[in-house]
Amino acid sequence: MSHKPTIILVHGFWGGAAHWGKVILELAYRGYQSVHAVELPLTSLAEDAERTRKMVAQQKGPVLLVGHSYGGAVITEAGDQPNVAGLVYIAAFAPDEGESPAAITQRHPPAAMANIEPDSDSYLWLKADKFHESFCQDLPPEEGVVLAATQKAPLAGTFGDVITAPAWRKKPSWYQIASEDRMIAPENQRAMSARLGARRVMTLEASHALPQSKPLEVAAFIDEAAMAVSK
C-alpha cells in the first residue's frame, strides 16, 4: 500500500468536491489511503490551479492528478509540479497552450449548451429543470434534483481562461471518454484524448456525470493509471 500514489481529485463546473464521493469509496476499497478532493472556488483558472497546486504541495510522495470536466483544464495548468506523476482526464477538458475550454467547446457545441444561463452577477448556471437531462441523464431523476439544487456555478470568465503551459506535454496521461456526454461533446473528447498521446483511452457509454454514474469504472481507470506511475 505504501507504494500507491496520493490521488487528488479535481471537480468541474456545477458541482464541488462531493461529486467524487462514490469514486472515493471505490478507491478506498482498492486500498488507497491517501485520497483528497480539492474544493475549487471556480472564480478563475489561475485561482483554481493555485488551490490545486497548494494541495499537491502538501503531499509527501508522488501524486496522480484526476480531473473531471473543467477540472481537466485545472490539472493541465497545475500539473507541472515535480511530484505529479501523471494526469487522468475523466470526460474532461485538456487544452493546449493558449487554448481555453470555451474555444474547445465552440468546435463542437454540446447538446445541452442552450441550458446554461448567466445570472446578474456573471455566474453561469445550468437550468435546474434541465439539469438531469443535460448533466446526468443516466442517474435516477431524484439524484438529478439534488445535483441541480446543490450545483456550484462558475464565474463566466473562467470558461475563457487559457492554459499557459500544458502539463500533459511533460506528464503521462490517461483519458476516459463519455460517449453520451451532453456537456462536453464526445467529438471534442476524442480529439483531445488523441492529441494528448494518452497512455490509454477508454470510452464508456455514460453521461457527463461519470464519477456518479460509473464510479466502479472510473475508480478502476484511476487505479490502472496509479499502478502504471508506481512502476
Protein Blocks (a to p, Z undefined) as FASTA:
>chain_A
ZZpccddddddehiafklmmmmmmmmmmnopabdcddddeklafklmmmmmmmmmmmpmb
dcddddehjlmmmmmmmmmpfklnbdcdehiacddehiafklmmmmmccfklmmpccdfk
opacddfklmmmmmmmmbcfklmmmmmmmpccddfklmmpccfbdfklmpccdddddfkb
ckbcfklmmmmmmmnopabdcdddddfklmmmmmmmmmmmmmmmmmmmmZZ
